[in-house]
């Protein structure tokens, strides 16, 4: 039986190289210097992303899948690949759980 993970992908649907996400319909995002402020309108919830989280947000909004976003971030930031992958997975899981991101059903 397939089960859902924290990112909303089912076991039989999860392919890390092609997982895509989109902003939930009630989330508004604004860049403020090196950070992003996310506002979930219906829940009146605010979430702040630091510089690296903001860059991930931009890449996901631009249509990159997680693998593409991580590859681009490895070029831009001085970080170990495994550490970045762990941080990205944790952040995406948190943003999905809190309703700021949704798995893109078209992938």
N, C-alpha and C positions, 0 to 999 in steps of 0.2 A: 504494500500500500504506500502511495506517495504521501509525503508530509510536507508542510510548508516550513520554510526557515524564516529567520527574522527579516529577511529582505522581501518576503512575499513570494519567492520562487519555490515551486514544488521540486522535490528531489529529482523527478524525471524530466523536469524542464530546465534545471539549473545548468548552465554552461557558462562558467566564469568569463570566458572570452567574449561572450555576446550579451551579457546581462545589461539591459538598458533601463533607465529610470527617467521619470518625468516629474515635474513639479505638480503637486496636487492642485486642484482647481481653486482651492480657497487659501493658497499661500501666495504672499507677495514678498519679493526679495529685492533689497536695495543695497547697492555697494556703498560703503562708507570707508573711504581711504583704502586700507589693505584688507578690510573685513567685509562680510556680508551680514546684514540683519534680515532674518526671515520672520515674517508675521503670518500666523495662521489666523485668518479672519474670524471664522466661526467659533473657534475655541479661545480666541483672544490670547494666543500663546506666542511668545517671542523667543527666538533662538539666535544666537550670535555665532558666526563662523570666523575663525582666525584666518590668517593669510593662506595657509595650505588648504583648509576646508573651503575657503572662498574660491580658490582655483579649481578644486574638484567640482564645486557647484557650477561654475562657469562652463567647464568641460561637459558635464552632464546635460546642462541646458542647451549646449551647442549640438547635442545629439551623439556625443561620444559614448561608446559602451564602456564598461568599467575597465576592461583591458586597455583600450585606447587611452582612456584618461590616465591610468597608472603609468603607461609608457611615456606619455607627454610629461607627467609630473616628475618622473625619474630624470628627464632631461633638464628640467627647470630647478629642481631642488637637490641638495646634497643629502641624500637619504639612502639607506640600504633598501633593496627591493622588497625583502620579506617584511621589514618594519613598515614600509609604506603600504603594502598589501594588507597587513593586519589593521593598520589605522584606517584605511579606506573602508574595509569590510565593517569595522566597528562603527564608523561614522554613518555609512549608508544604512546599516541596520537600525541605528538610533533614529535617523531622519525618517525612515519608513515607519518605524514603530510609533513615532510621535505625529505622523501624518503630514510631514512636509514633502516627502517624496513618495511616489507610487511606482511599482514595477510597470514597465511599459509592456502591455499585453501584445503589442505588435511584433515583438522579437521572439 
